[in-house]
């Protein structure tokens, strides 16, 4: 069987490679190759025009026509990634049994529609299958809009593999880590998971729709993966875990094994770690295993909203966690905490006080811009107003609250300045030590 697999472009007002790899898709493709299936792969985002710290960078972009819903927004709408000519040049075969397309953000679906038009013109007889986040969270919209032959939710993996006549073993599949060398000629970083799913049920998160339950990858698999890619020259490992510190003994054992490898590598956590599961041992192990600017989830310090959104972390947990990080060896400005910006009726003065408190504690602030995610509890409050997935875009969601746009930018700039002060303070400490 011959399969073509494609990770689509991003269509948006802004995009940047903050360690964006289609992890679940790559696990599926690795699993298929391990079962003897021939897979050709194209990643429309496998190109950067700049390189920044730790493998991140800027995508090439072409200005394209804005969807009508965005006509009043005074910003360019762009296609991020390789050009259409580059894509067509990579389509060398004349036919495939199946074409697999993944999806990510719900509001990036117009890129999928354009991609399918190109594929239909080239491979008229091939069956096109769509999966991923958009396909799962907006299943009805995807079936109606994209023109794919099959649309699968993430919960329908067994049915997907049955269509391909491939045996599906749950434990084997979720213990699979991607074979990046089969799909990429060059790599600036690799993404991995040590677990799938999350035991929490936060009101703004759709993880329960994307994976039910909680599955841990065996330590041995993770260690072999890290050693293998370090030997290939990779220094930056990105954890996509949603609950890495849940079941702390697993994390401690794994971190100790990583430290024992004595490798010159870095770990990054764009998906937040849980402050509540920190203890002194974990804080020390995170530092010794070279976690760079670990991010922790908070979202808000408002007690009412904390209870409403999931009751994960409170002010006491925050203070305790920050103290543990400092005792573990992290200096001020060497760790970050997420706060949510832009949810409906947000009190921005209250947010600014929360920013000030985090800054005084020595934490950098990462503002996570809110967007309405289908299938979440928060989304139920106003789902009738956001049936069009383009309206979920966090680049423009704040624009629907016209009276707050100026305030949004002011607090973003305020946070940048405070974070810069912490970074400069650390440079001064390092200079003093060296002198």
N, C-alpha and C positions, 0 to 999 in steps of 0.2 A: 504494500500500500504506500502511496506517495501523498504526502501532506505538505501544504504550504501554510506557514503560520506567520501572522503579521501583528506587530504592535503598532497601532495607528499614530498619526500625528496628534498634536494638541492644537485645537482652535480656541484662542482665548485672547484677552487683552494683554496678558503677561504670562510668561512661563520661564522657568529656570530649572536646571538639573540639580535639584536638591536630593540627589541620590535616588532618582526615579528609575527603577527597573521593574518590569512586570513580573514580580516574584512568583505569584501563583501560576501564571501562564508558563513560566520557565520550568516550574516543577512538573506541570502537566507534560510539557514537551520532553523533558528529561525522562519521565516515566514512560512515555511512548517510545522513545529511542531505546530504552532499556528492554522494551518488549519487542524490539526488532522492526519498528516502524521507521520508514525513511521520512525525515522532516527537514524541509528547507525553511529558513527563518529570515525574516526581514524586520528589523526594528527601525521604524521611521524616526525614532528619537536618538539613534546611535550616531550622533554628530554634534560636536560642540565647536563654537568659534572662539571661546575663551576658556581658560582653565583657572580655577581658583583653589582655595585651600581644600585639601582632603578629597580631591577628585570631582568637586562640583564645577559647574560652568554654565555658560550662556549658549542657548541653542541658536542656530540660524533661523531666520524668520522671513516670511513674505507677507506683505499686507494683502488682505483679502476683503471681500465685501462683508459688511456687518449684517447679521440677521436683523430683521425688521424690529424685533423687540429692543434692540440696542441702538436704534437710529439716533436717539437723542443724547447718547453718551459721547462726549467729545474726545474719544481715544481711538487709536487704530486697532482694528481687529486683525489678528495674524494667524498664519499657519506656521507652527513651530516644528522644526525637524528638517529632514531631507527634502529636496525639491520634488515636484511631481516627475520631472524628467529622471531624477536619480532613482526614484521608485520604479518607474517603467523600465529603466535600464537593468534593474535587479531582477525583473520578472523574465527569466531566461527560458524556462520550460514552456511547453505548449499546453500542458494539461496536468491536473492533479485530481485525485479522488475526492479529497476534501480540502477546503481552505478554512483555517481557524483564525478568528479575529478576537482579540481580547478587548476589554473596555475598562476604563478607569472612572474618572469623574463623570457624573451624570450629564453635566452641561457641556461635555466635549463630544457629544454624539454626532454633531454635523460632520466631523472629520471622518467618522465611520461611514456615513452616507456617501461622501465623496470617494472614499476608498473603495466601497463596494461597486460604485459605477465603473471605476477603472478595472476592477477585477472581473466584472460581468462582461465587459468588452473584450477582455483578453482570454478569459476562461469560461466561456458560456456554459459548458457542460458540467463544471465542477460545483459541488454542493458547498455552500458557505454556511459556516457555523459561528455564531456569536456567543461569547460568554463574558464573565467578568463582573465588575461592580455595577456599571450602568445596566447591563442585562439583568442583573439580580434585583436591583432596587427599582428599576423602571421597566419591568418585564413586559407589561402590556404595551407601553410606548415603543419599546424596542421591536416587538413583534409587528406592530402596526407601521412603524416608520422606516426601519432600516432596509427592508426587503431581503433579509437573510432567509435561507431555507430552514434553518433551525436556530432557536434561541434557547440557551440553557442557563438556569440559575446556578449559583455556586452549590446549592444543596442538591443538585441533580447530577452529580458527577457519575454516579453509577449508571444512569441512563445515557449519559454522554459516551462513556466508554463502551457501553453495550451497542450503541449505534456504530461505533468503529470496530466492533467485534474484538475488543481488547478486554482481558480479565481485569477486574478492579479489586485490589486488595487494600482495604482501608489503612491498616497499619503500615504496609509497605509504601503506599502512596504518600502518606503524611510524614513518613520518615525520610522521604526522598529530598535531597538537597540538589540544587541546580548544577548541571555540568556546563558552566559558562563557556568553557573552551569549545564546545560544540556549536555555540551560537554567536560568539563575539570574537573578532580577531584581535581587538585591543580592549583593555579594561583599566579604568582608573580606580575602581572600587568593586566590591562584591556585596550583595545583600544576602542575608540569611535569616532564618527563623529558628529559634530553639523551642518555640511553642506555637500552636494554632489556637485561636479563640481567646476568650476572656471570661473570667468568672463574674465580672461586674456587669451591670445593666444600666449604664448612664443614659439619661434622657436624650442627649444630643448625638449619641453614637449608634451606628447601625451594625456593629460587629456581630450581633446575634443573628442577623439576617444572612451574613456572609459566612459564618461558621458556627455551628451549634456544638456545645460542649467545650472541652479543653483537652488538648493533646500535646504531650511533651516529646520532643525528638531526643533519642538516646544520646547521652554524653559522648559516646565513642564516635558517633556519626559527626557530631559538631566539631570535635577535636580534629578528626581526620580531614574534614573540610577546611578548617582554618590552616592546618599544616600544609595541605596541598596547595592552597592559593598563595600562602606566604612564599612557598618555594617557587611559585610562578611570578613572584615580584609584587604581589598585592600587599599594601600596607594598611588600607582602610576597609574595615569591615562594618557594615551597617546592619544593626539589629532592627528588624521589622516586627519584633514581638509586641503584642498588646499587653502582656502581663509577665515580663521577664522575671520580676522579683517575687511574683506569686509562687508559693511553695519555696520559701527562702533557701531551704537546704539544697534544692536542685541548683539554684544560682550559685550558692557558695561552693559546692563541689565543682561545678563547671569552671568558675573563676579561678579556683586553685589550680585546676589542670591547665588552664590557659597560662597562668603565671609560670608554672613549671616548664612550659615550652620555651620560655626565655626568648621570645621573638620580638623584634622591633616592629610592632603593629599598633594600630589605633582602633578603638571601637566608638561608634556613634549611635545615638538613640533618638532619631526624629520622632518616633512614637514614644510617648512619655513613660518613664519609670514611675513606680508607685512609692511615694514618700512613706506611707504607712508601714511598708515592709522593710524599711531601712533599719539596720542595727549597726553597731560599731564595726563588726566583722565585715559586713557587706560594704560599708563605706570605705574601709581600708582596702578591700579586695578590688573594688571599682577603680580606685586610684592606682593600685599596683598593677592592674591589668591594662592600664592606659585608656580608660574611658575619657574621651575628650568632650568637655562641656556637656556632661550628661543632662538631659532634660527630664523634668519632673512635672506631673500633672497637678494642677490646682483649679484652674478655670475661674474661680471666684472665691472671695473670702466672706461673701454675704451668707450668713447662716441659713436663711430661708431658702436661697437658691441652691446651696450645698445639699440640703435635705431633698429638695425637689429634683435635682439632677442626678443623684446617685449616692450622696453621702459618703464619698470616698475619703476625703481629706478635710480636716478642719484647721483652725489657726494653731491649735496646740500641736497637731501633727507636723505642721509646717515648721514651727520653731524647733521642735525636737529634731526633725530631719535635717535642717540646716546646721544645727549644732553637731550632729553626727558626721555630716559631710566635712565640716571643718576639722573635727577630731580625726577623721580618716585621712586628712592631708590635702583636701581641696581648699584653695585660697578663695577669697572674695573674687567674684567674676569668673570663676572656673566651673560654674554650674548654672543652669537656667531653669526657670519655672514658667509654665504656660499660664497665661490669663486669656480669657475669651473676650473678644472685641466685636461689637456690632450686633448683638442679639436684640430683638425688639424691646423697646422701652428701657434700654440700659441706662443706668445713671453713670455718666462718664466722670462726674466729680468723685463718686465713690470708687470708680476704677482707678483714678489718678492717686487716690489715697492708698489703694492696694499696691500700686506700682511703687510709691514712695516707701511703703513698709518693706517690700521685697528688696528694694535698693539698700535700705538701711541694714538689712540682714546680710547683704553681700551677694544676693542672687541677681543674675541677669534676668531680664523679663523678655519672654517671647510672646508676642501678641498673636494668638490664633484667631484669624478672622472668621467669624461665624457665618455659616451658610446653612439653609434649611436642607437637611438630609432626609430623603424619603424613608419611610418605615421606622423612623425614630419617634419617640413619644412627643418630643417638642414639635415635630412636623405636623402632628395631628391637630395642633392648635390653629393652623392656617393653611392646611394642605390644599383647600379649594382655590386659594390664590396663587398656588405654585405648581399647578399641574404641568406646566411647560418646564422641562428640565433646564432650559437655558436660564431660567430665573433663579436657579440654585447657585449661580456663580458667585463665589465670595469676592471676586474682583469688583463686582457691581452691586452686591446685595445692599451695601451701605448707601448706594446711590438712590435706593428706593426710599430712604429716610433723608430727604433733601436738606432738612434743617440741621442735620448732624455732620454733613460732609466736612466742613471746616474743622469741627471739633475732633473728628476722626484723625485728620492729618496732624493736628496739633499734638494729640496724645502719642501718635506714632513717632513724631519727631522728638518729643519729650523723652520717650523710652530709648530711642537711639542715642540721645545725648547722655543719659544716665548710664547706659551700657558701655558707651565709649569711655566714660570716666572710670568705670571699674577696670576695663581693659588697660587703660593707660596707667592706672594705679599698680596693676600687676607687673607691667613692664618696668616701672620704677623700682619695684621690689626686686625684680631679677637683676636690674642694673646694680643696685646696692649690694646684692649678694656677690656678683661677679667682681665688683671693685674691692 
